[in-house]
Amino acid sequence: MTFLSHLKSGVAQAARAAAGLALGAGLFVSIAPDMAWAQSADAAAASATDARPALWVVRDADSTLYLFGTVHLMRPEHNWMTPAVTEAFNESDALWLEIEDPTDQSAAAPLVMQHGLSPQQPLSSRLTAEEFAQLDAAAQTIGLSGAALDPMRPWLASVSLSVAPLVQAGFDPEAGVDIMLRHHALEAGKPIRGLETIGQQLMFFASLPPEDELDFLRSTLETFGEGAAVIDQLANAWMAGDVDQLYAVGGDELKTESPNVYDALLTRRNADWVNQIREELAGSGTVFIAVGALHLAGPDSVQAQLTDAGVQVERLQ
């Protein structure tokens, strides 16, 4: 398999960084693998785990906007479509996602090639010998090598290192909440809108300052192999509707250790979405807005910023 084939086969982050993407950005779904999953539909149904993820609503005289946090990749056995979520979705006129079509690999691949590779400044020239040995060891576990990752920019090496362990642990992008909601919307003939484009999401990482980008990779190397356990913790908190625990695992430490990544991944994007939500409130209709759950948790969440702007947010579930 070529380097590009490996690259296009999957993108996610390790440990806390993986938590950020799984709950904070849908980018990786666009270049996640098309894989056959071992678990059968019957087995999934038999092991279904009921959930009660958080759901909020924003209303004015002629508008109703539901806010629902998602996990961008899930184990297929989780059953999260509760009666409250189903009712809110069914009565909505449209679905808003982070990206209109998170499965559009054709749109992501050229952008990754343009903004994710830097062969003139390989990773081996930016990392210490010990760090590059760590990179090579991590890459070997997913069927790559340090040499294969060497032409990548640090941010792309970070996200490329982690998809295989997550996939091997049974996490399926096709079981991601965004993808499932999109399927339901298409079946129901509901319009689908993206709050962002794939290019915008990719540039949140590609425009990180060089030292922050390197720190991002170093953090990934330090926590490599922990991603599945962290995503399980986050998924459990999400299914329980425990927003505080979700933020404690996925956001708090990220904000402390990588404030620029946190700001790029969450705070600034939330502010942009708040502006879009307020514009929609000026009109009329009912919309179901589904974004990574970490955007709806913590002090910089969409709800917190809406409240600061004088918009009332009510939790329904």
C-alpha positions as CSV (number, residue, x, y, z in Angstrom):
1,M,0.0,0.0,0.0
2,T,1.4,3.4,-0.9
3,F,1.9,6.3,1.6
4,L,-1.1,8.1,0.2
5,S,-3.3,5.0,0.5
6,H,-2.3,4.6,4.1
7,L,-3.0,8.3,4.7
8,K,-6.4,8.2,3.0
9,S,-7.3,5.0,5.0
10,G,-7.9,7.0,8.2
11,V,-7.3,10.0,10.3
12,A,-8.0,10.6,14.0
13,Q,-6.0,11.8,17.0
14,A,-4.5,9.9,19.9
15,A,-5.7,10.0,23.5
16,R,-6.8,13.5,24.4
17,A,-6.3,14.7,20.9
18,A,-8.4,11.8,19.6
19,A,-11.0,12.9,22.2
20,G,-10.9,16.3,20.6
21,L,-11.6,15.1,17.1
22,A,-14.1,12.4,18.2
23,L,-16.1,15.0,20.0
24,G,-14.9,18.3,18.5
25,A,-14.3,18.0,14.8
26,G,-15.8,15.9,12.0
27,L,-12.8,16.3,9.7
28,F,-11.4,12.8,10.2
29,V,-14.7,11.1,9.1
30,S,-14.0,12.6,5.6
31,I,-10.8,10.5,5.3
32,A,-11.7,7.6,7.6
33,P,-11.5,4.1,6.3
34,D,-14.2,2.1,4.5
35,M,-13.9,-1.1,6.4
36,A,-15.9,-4.3,6.9
37,W,-16.8,-4.5,10.6
38,A,-16.7,-7.9,12.2
39,Q,-19.8,-7.4,14.4
40,S,-23.0,-8.5,12.7
41,A,-26.2,-6.5,12.8
42,D,-27.8,-9.2,15.0
43,A,-24.9,-9.1,17.5
44,A,-25.1,-5.3,17.6
45,A,-28.8,-5.4,18.3
46,A,-28.3,-8.0,21.0
47,S,-25.7,-5.9,22.8
48,A,-27.4,-2.6,22.3
49,T,-26.7,-0.2,25.1
50,D,-29.4,2.4,25.8
51,A,-28.2,5.9,26.2
52,R,-29.5,9.3,27.3
53,P,-27.3,11.9,25.7
54,A,-27.9,15.6,26.4
55,L,-30.3,17.6,24.3
56,W,-30.9,21.4,24.5
57,V,-33.3,23.8,22.8
58,V,-33.2,27.5,22.0
59,R,-36.6,29.1,21.2
60,D,-38.1,32.5,20.3
61,A,-41.5,33.4,19.1
62,D,-41.2,31.6,15.7
63,S,-38.0,29.6,15.9
64,T,-37.0,26.3,17.6
65,L,-33.4,25.2,17.4
66,Y,-32.3,21.9,19.0
67,L,-28.7,21.4,20.1
68,F,-27.4,17.9,20.2
69,G,-23.8,16.7,20.9
70,T,-22.4,13.9,18.8
71,V,-19.5,11.5,18.9
72,H,-18.0,11.3,15.4
73,L,-17.1,7.6,15.8
74,M,-18.8,5.0,17.9
75,R,-19.0,1.3,18.6
76,P,-21.8,0.0,16.5
77,E,-23.7,-1.5,19.4
78,H,-24.7,1.8,21.1
79,N,-28.3,2.8,20.8
80,W,-28.6,6.5,21.4
81,M,-31.8,7.6,19.5
82,T,-34.0,8.2,22.5
83,P,-37.6,9.2,22.2
84,A,-36.7,12.8,23.0
85,V,-34.0,12.9,20.3
86,T,-36.3,11.2,17.9
87,E,-39.2,13.7,18.5
88,A,-36.9,16.7,18.2
89,F,-35.4,15.3,15.0
90,N,-38.7,14.4,13.4
91,E,-40.3,17.8,14.0
92,S,-37.3,19.7,12.6
93,D,-37.4,21.1,9.1
94,A,-33.6,20.8,8.5
95,L,-30.4,19.2,9.9
96,W,-27.3,21.2,10.5
97,L,-24.0,19.4,10.9
98,E,-20.4,20.6,11.3
99,I,-19.8,19.5,7.6
100,E,-22.6,19.0,5.2
101,D,-21.1,15.7,4.0
102,P,-18.5,14.3,6.4
103,T,-18.0,11.3,4.2
104,D,-16.7,13.3,1.2
105,Q,-13.2,11.8,0.9
106,S,-12.7,13.4,-2.6
107,A,-12.9,16.8,-1.1
108,A,-10.6,16.0,1.8
109,A,-7.7,14.2,0.0
110,P,-6.4,17.1,-2.1
111,L,-6.5,19.5,0.9
112,V,-4.6,17.0,3.0
113,M,-2.0,16.7,0.3
114,Q,-1.7,20.5,0.0
115,H,-1.7,21.4,3.7
116,G,-0.5,18.2,5.4
117,L,2.8,17.5,3.6
118,S,6.1,19.2,4.0
119,P,8.9,17.0,2.4
120,Q,11.3,20.0,2.3
121,Q,11.2,20.1,6.1
122,P,10.7,16.4,7.2
123,L,9.8,15.4,10.7
124,S,13.2,13.8,11.1
125,S,14.7,17.3,10.9
126,R,12.3,18.8,13.5
127,L,12.2,16.0,16.1
128,T,15.1,14.7,18.2
129,A,16.5,11.3,17.4
130,E,14.7,9.9,20.5
131,E,11.4,11.5,19.4
132,F,11.7,10.2,15.9
133,A,12.4,6.7,17.2
134,Q,9.1,7.0,19.2
135,L,7.4,8.1,16.0
136,D,8.8,5.1,14.1
137,A,7.8,2.7,16.9
138,A,4.2,4.1,17.0
139,A,4.0,4.0,13.2
140,Q,5.1,0.3,13.1
141,T,2.1,-0.7,15.2
142,I,-0.3,0.5,12.5
143,G,1.7,-0.9,9.6
144,L,3.6,2.2,8.7
145,S,7.1,3.5,9.6
146,G,8.8,6.7,10.6
147,A,10.0,7.0,7.0
148,A,6.4,6.9,5.7
149,L,5.4,9.7,8.1
150,D,8.5,11.7,7.6
151,P,7.2,14.0,4.8
152,M,4.1,14.9,6.9
153,R,3.6,18.1,8.8
154,P,3.4,17.5,12.6
155,W,-0.3,18.0,12.8
156,L,-1.0,15.4,10.1
157,A,1.4,12.9,11.6
158,S,-0.5,13.4,14.9
159,V,-3.9,12.6,13.4
160,S,-2.6,9.8,11.2
161,L,-1.0,7.8,14.0
162,S,-4.2,7.0,15.8
163,V,-6.9,5.7,13.6
164,A,-5.7,2.1,13.4
165,P,-5.8,1.5,17.2
166,L,-9.3,3.0,17.4
167,V,-10.5,1.0,14.4
168,Q,-8.9,-2.2,15.9
169,A,-10.8,-1.4,19.1
170,G,-14.1,-1.5,17.3
171,F,-14.8,2.2,16.7
172,D,-16.6,2.8,13.5
173,P,-16.9,6.1,11.7
174,E,-20.0,4.7,9.9
175,A,-21.6,4.3,13.4
176,G,-20.8,7.9,14.2
177,V,-23.8,9.9,15.3
178,D,-23.3,12.6,12.6
179,I,-23.4,9.9,9.8
180,M,-26.5,8.2,11.3
181,L,-28.4,11.5,11.6
182,R,-27.4,12.4,8.0
183,H,-28.7,9.1,6.8
184,H,-32.0,9.7,8.6
185,A,-32.2,13.2,7.1
186,L,-31.6,12.0,3.6
187,E,-34.3,9.3,4.0
188,A,-36.8,11.9,5.3
189,G,-35.9,14.5,2.6
190,K,-34.7,17.0,5.1
191,P,-32.3,19.7,3.9
192,I,-28.8,19.4,5.3
193,R,-26.5,22.3,6.0
194,G,-22.9,22.5,7.1
195,L,-21.7,25.0,9.6
196,E,-18.2,24.7,8.1
197,T,-16.4,23.2,5.2
198,I,-13.8,20.4,5.3
199,G,-11.3,23.0,4.2
200,Q,-12.1,25.2,7.2
201,Q,-11.7,22.3,9.6
202,L,-8.5,21.2,8.2
203,M,-7.0,24.7,8.4
204,F,-7.7,24.9,12.1
205,F,-4.9,22.4,12.4
206,A,-2.8,23.5,9.4
207,S,-2.6,27.1,10.7
208,L,-1.3,26.2,14.2
209,P,1.9,28.0,15.1
210,P,4.9,25.8,14.3
211,E,5.9,25.1,17.9
212,D,2.3,24.4,18.9
213,E,2.1,22.0,16.0
214,L,5.2,20.2,17.2
215,D,3.9,20.1,20.7
216,F,0.7,18.5,19.3
217,L,2.7,15.7,17.8
218,R,4.8,15.2,20.9
219,S,1.7,14.9,23.1
220,T,0.3,12.4,20.6
221,L,3.5,10.3,20.9
222,E,3.4,10.5,24.7
223,T,-0.1,9.2,24.9
224,F,-0.1,6.9,21.9
225,G,-2.1,3.7,22.6
226,E,-4.4,5.3,25.1
227,G,-6.9,6.6,22.5
228,A,-9.4,3.7,22.7
229,A,-9.7,3.9,26.5
230,V,-10.2,7.6,26.4
231,I,-12.9,7.4,23.7
232,D,-14.6,4.8,25.7
233,Q,-14.6,7.1,28.7
234,L,-16.0,9.9,26.6
235,A,-18.6,7.8,24.9
236,N,-19.8,6.6,28.3
237,A,-20.1,10.1,29.7
238,W,-21.8,11.2,26.5
239,M,-24.4,8.4,26.6
240,A,-25.1,9.2,30.3
241,G,-25.6,12.8,29.5
242,D,-22.8,13.7,31.9
243,V,-21.6,16.9,30.3
244,D,-19.2,17.8,33.2
245,Q,-17.5,14.4,33.0
246,L,-17.3,14.7,29.3
247,Y,-15.5,18.0,29.5
248,A,-13.2,16.8,32.4
249,V,-12.0,14.0,30.2
250,G,-12.0,15.6,26.8
251,G,-11.6,19.4,27.3
252,D,-10.1,20.5,30.6
253,E,-6.6,19.1,30.2
254,L,-6.6,19.9,26.5
255,K,-7.2,23.6,27.4
256,T,-4.5,23.5,30.0
257,E,-1.8,21.7,28.0
258,S,-2.6,22.9,24.5
259,P,-4.5,26.2,24.8
260,N,-3.9,27.1,21.1
261,V,-5.2,23.8,19.9
262,Y,-8.2,24.1,22.3
263,D,-8.9,27.6,21.0
264,A,-8.7,26.6,17.4
265,L,-10.7,23.4,17.8
266,L,-13.4,24.7,20.1
267,T,-13.6,28.3,21.3
268,R,-13.3,30.2,18.1
269,R,-15.5,27.7,16.2
270,N,-18.2,27.9,18.9
271,A,-18.2,31.7,18.6
272,D,-18.8,31.4,14.8
273,W,-21.6,28.9,15.3
274,V,-23.3,31.1,17.9
275,N,-23.4,33.9,15.3
276,Q,-25.0,31.5,12.8
277,I,-27.5,30.4,15.4
278,R,-28.5,33.9,16.3
279,E,-28.9,34.7,12.6
280,E,-31.2,31.7,12.3
281,L,-33.2,32.9,15.3
282,A,-33.9,36.1,13.5
283,G,-35.9,34.0,11.0
284,S,-38.4,31.2,11.6
285,G,-38.6,27.4,11.6
286,T,-37.3,24.4,13.4
287,V,-33.7,23.1,13.0
288,F,-31.8,20.1,14.5
289,I,-28.2,21.1,15.1
290,A,-25.8,18.2,15.7
291,V,-22.1,19.0,16.5
292,G,-19.3,17.3,18.3
293,A,-20.3,16.9,22.0
294,L,-17.3,18.8,23.3
295,H,-18.7,21.9,21.6
296,L,-21.6,21.7,24.0
297,A,-19.6,21.2,27.2
298,G,-17.4,23.4,29.4
299,P,-17.0,27.1,30.0
300,D,-16.5,28.0,26.3
301,S,-19.4,25.9,25.0
302,V,-22.0,27.0,22.4
303,Q,-24.6,27.3,25.2
304,A,-22.3,29.3,27.4
305,Q,-21.6,31.7,24.6
306,L,-25.3,31.9,23.7
307,T,-26.1,32.7,27.3
308,D,-23.4,35.4,27.4
309,A,-25.1,36.9,24.3
310,G,-28.5,37.0,26.1
311,V,-30.0,33.9,24.4
312,Q,-31.8,31.5,26.7
313,V,-30.8,27.8,26.4
314,E,-33.0,25.0,28.0
315,R,-31.8,21.5,28.6
316,L,-34.5,18.9,27.6
317,Q,-32.7,15.7,28.4
